[in-house]
Amino acid sequence: MALTALVAAPSATGAKKWIVKGAGFGHGTGMSQYGAQAFAKRGAGYQSILAHYYTGTTLGTAPSQIVHVLLRPYVASVSFRGAGSACGVGLKPGKTYVAKRKGGGVILHTKKGTRVAKCGGLLSAAGAPTVMLIGKGTYRGALEVRPSSVPDKLNAVNAVGIEDYLKGVVPKESPASWHIEALKAQAVAARSYAIATPVRGSGFDQYDDTRSQVYGGASAENARTSQAVDATRSQVVLYNGKVAQTFFFSTSGGHTENNELSSLGFGGTPIPYLRGVEDPYEAEAGSPYSHWRRKFTPRRLNAALGGLVRGKLRNVAVTQRGTSPRIVRANLIGSKGTTSVTGPQLRDALDLPDTWAFFISPKARAAKALRALKSVGRW
């Protein structure tokens, strides 16, 4: 009886739960930000950091350009202050103005409703030197307001030089306290990404969130990250003479992934400079996602997987992993049959940090416990 209790006890407390052990956070392709920080702390310069993560690339320069960042889509009105002029008329920077749509154009009013100007299809309010979008933030360059594709709605866009744009991006993408060489690597990667990966929306080419890069405008600027932007001014990552799509993400877990095998571009065309590489020092940078662990009751796991599993889940059999241990494809073996899923499908369904995951079933845990008892002569 005592021996039976020893085996049964784990099942009664925790052995009935599924365990998912994993590593990494993000899509896994390109530059690991925590990895860049670890390399920098070990003495690597930003040039070698970028060369490590973007296989076969070189550094070059690109001409300055204006970036158009979508700040607010589909709004009924846009309120701002800080502008010196708009629609061909002078404005008082200390006063608040309101843009509204009328038909296919934009009308500018004072806060009290007095019409200031009829702007046609574009209102461009020049900052003096910055303009504040009320309720959003402060921005360099100009605030552009255009009719959106939704009737009676407007889009608010920041038209800003790329170097000022980056000063609002880098502190949002990397901690300003990080090593200056890691911040320089982030600045060059962000500049390259903005040039090589435009959204091509209606009147804008970048979002201000993770669909492009997180952008906080002048409100987000920090002296150290601005220093990194200035020190790398105009520098970009090149592959075969063209600006590379320099994807980056938080944490690799120790190895990055080929673009076509990651959740970034799953099943797409392999990109020569986005190959999986070892990231040996990343854990030294202190990411909370270098290694992680999740627990699921069978009921919760089945509920989360929903229609992906047939019947009750019995096992997760990984059939393909990438150049890293990230799951490319797996079979979900259920009580009523087997279904094939991708790594990104599993990650999204279970809200995992990454597709680098290993599944341990309650049955496997019980078998392991039994083997442990046998090994010490207690069974």
Protein Blocks (a to p, Z undefined) as FASTA:
>chain_A
ZZmmmmmmmmmmmmmpccdddededjhpajafklmmmmmmnopafklmmmmmmghiacdd
dddddddddfbghifbdcdehiabeehiacdfkbccddddehjbccdddfkopafbdebj
adcddddfbccdehiaccehjddddddfbehiacddddddfklmmmmmmmmmpcfkbcfk
lmmmmmmmmmmmmmmmcgkighiabdcbfklcccebjmlpcfklmmmmmmmgoiacdeeh
iacdddddfbeolpacdfklmmklgoiacdfklccdddfklmmnopaklpccddddfklm
mmmnmmmpgcjafbdcdfbdcfblcdfbdcdddfkbccdddfklmmmmnopabfcdcddd
fklmmmmmmmmmmmnopZZ
